[in-house]
Amino acid sequence: MQDSRPGNEGGAQERRRSLWIGALMVLLTTTAPYLTLLNAFFFSGILFSGALATYLYIVRAQVRLPYGEAFFFGSLAGAAGAVLSAVVGYLLVSLAGYRAGIEGLMLLIRWMEAMAPDQSALVGELRAILEAPVQLSLADLVFSLLLSVGMYAPVAGLGGVMAVWRLKRMAARS
């Protein structure tokens, strides 16, 4: 990033703070009940998290980021959020038996029951699968980490690019 020069510790602090905010937004949109539904639309919660992290960094640190660096910065926020999300999800399943996002899926099943009452056998099978107890191993955690980082980082990076595009567009208008 551009602000890693000696004497610009404020920019580095803003970079870390913005990355943490983006990572926490990813965590919220992937684990909080009903907020997980945001990600049903092309991971829009994760996209927003990368855009927010990049926007906050640019505005607070007053730096100029080209699209490539914005993608990288957003991807870092997405990767950090993916790691947080996978670890918190693993702990929630292991310690509390809670699976993040299950409320949204159960809501979809209720809608499916209302819209297609003749498919009750399929609905029953889906409900049984979702309500079945889950036990995770460390291999599951590692796989979840790899899959989450691989999916969330590029989407959050795209959010970073969108933030830069929006800021450039706003600057051109003024």
VEXMARNU-192565 format. One line per 4 residues: number of its first residue (from 1); their letters; for each residue y negated, z negated, x negated of C-alpha. Coordinates in steps of 0.001 Angstrom, whole numbers. Layout:
BEGIN
NUM) A) Y/Z/X | ...
END
This chain:
BEGIN
1) MQDS) 0/0/0 | -3577/496/-1088 | -4689/-3120/-1225 | -2248/-4469/-3803
5) RPGN) -4929/-4344/-6513 | -5845/-7556/-8321 | -8799/-9242/-6672 | -7865/-8094/-3176
9) EGGA) -5708/-11036/-2113 | -7278/-11033/1350 | -5831/-7592/2025 | -2386/-8690/883
13) QERR) -2628/-11734/3130 | -3626/-9528/6074 | -712/-7215/5291 | 1744/-10127/5410
17) RSLW) 176/-11543/8559 | 270/-8170/10314 | 3890/-7621/9276 | 4851/-11014/10701
21) IGAL) 3042/-10300/13961 | 4874/-6981/14263 | 8206/-8629/13437 | 7632/-11368/16019
25) MVLL) 6743/-8738/18631 | 10030/-6962/17898 | 11829/-10293/18254 | 10142/-10989/21591
29) TTTA) 10846/-7554/23043 | 14500/-7691/21999 | 15407/-11277/22951 | 13050/-12616/25642
33) PYLT) 14419/-12316/29181 | 13095/-9283/31057 | 10885/-8268/28109 | 13987/-6496/26850
37) LLNA) 13512/-4029/29704 | 10500/-2637/27809 | 12898/-1165/25291 | 14733/789/27986
41) FFFS) 12003/3423/27689 | 12447/4851/24161 | 12214/1415/22606 | 8614/1162/23795
45) GILF) 8417/-2544/22920 | 9448/-1790/19347 | 7125/1223/19206 | 4272/-999/20377
49) SGAL) 5197/-3634/17772 | 4880/-1146/14914 | 1621/185/16333 | 208/-3317/16744
53) ATYL) 1157/-4393/13220 | -388/-1265/11700 | -3499/-1452/13849 | -4100/-5114/12978
57) YIVR) -3627/-4434/9290 | -6024/-1482/9250 | -8711/-3210/11304 | -8531/-6638/9661
61) AQVR) -8127/-5515/6044 | -10422/-2490/6475 | -8073/-109/4663 | -7371/3570/5206
65) LPYG) -3732/4452/5630 | -2408/8004/5565 | 320/8799/8051 | 3113/8328/5504
69) EAFF) 1954/4845/4543 | 1444/3947/8196 | 5013/5018/8922 | 6250/2914/6006
73) FGSL) 4194/-107/7084 | 5370/132/10693 | 8936/568/9462 | 8643/-2621/7409
77) AGAA) 7511/-4504/10505 | 10389/-2978/12481 | 12943/-3836/9792 | 11700/-7425/9540
81) GAVL) 11814/-7701/13317 | 15309/-6225/13402 | 16549/-8821/10922 | 14920/-11616/12928
85) SAVV) 16314/-10213/16161 | 19855/-9877/14827 | 19897/-13378/13341 | 18360/-15006/16425
89) GYLL) 20694/-13020/18690 | 23693/-14123/16640 | 22575/-17753/16813 | 21937/-17541/20558
93) VSLA) 25397/-16115/21219 | 27152/-18474/18812 | 25376/-21690/19748 | 24250/-21223/23344
97) GYRA) 26449/-18426/24696 | 23315/-16493/25683 | 23219/-12730/25211 | 19732/-11288/25001
101) GIEG) 19070/-8555/27515 | 21879/-9518/29871 | 19404/-10254/32692 | 18145/-6692/32626
105) LMLL) 21655/-5279/32722 | 22622/-7568/35601 | 19488/-6434/37439 | 20557/-2809/36948
109) IRWM) 24018/-3647/38276 | 22482/-5249/41389 | 20400/-2108/41903 | 23514/9/41464
113) EAMA) 25321/-2093/44073 | 22477/-1580/46535 | 22200/2155/45898 | 25906/2994/45738
117) PDQS) 27910/479/47772 | 30924/2819/47691 | 31244/2277/43904 | 32157/-1411/44201
121) ALVG) 35170/-1080/41871 | 33010/305/39077 | 30349/-2339/39687 | 33017/-5053/39547
125) ELRA) 34327/-3741/36224 | 30826/-3592/34733 | 30041/-7100/35955 | 33287/-8438/34445
129) ILEA) 32502/-6807/31096 | 28978/-8238/31008 | 30020/-11736/32093 | 32962/-11971/29674
133) PVQL) 32532/-14558/26916 | 31639/-13147/23512 | 32566/-14498/20101 | 30897/-13024/17047
137) SLAD) 31973/-13021/13426 | 29871/-12593/10301 | 31023/-8968/10173 | 29487/-8526/13627
141) LVFS) 26239/-9999/12327 | 26170/-7628/9344 | 26928/-4644/11572 | 24233/-5765/13998
145) LLLS) 21751/-6092/11123 | 22501/-2611/9819 | 22404/-1008/13247 | 19226/-2814/14285
149) VGMY) 17347/-1993/11092 | 18513/1623/11297 | 17240/1958/14852 | 14165/-270/14972
153) APVA) 12537/629/11642 | 11948/4351/12350 | 10759/3647/15893 | 8300/998/14696
157) GLGG) 7244/3403/11926 | 6466/5993/14565 | 4352/3335/16272 | 2456/2894/12994
161) VMAV) 1758/6630/12854 | 564/6536/16450 | -1836/3692/15613 | -3361/5670/12737
165) WRLK) -3616/8780/14916 | -5382/6767/17620 | -7783/5137/15160 | -8625/8515/13587
169) RMAA) -9238/9968/17011 | -11517/7062/17940 | -13430/7447/14654 | -13901/11177/15226
173) RS) -15437/10524/18641 | -18036/8093/17339
END
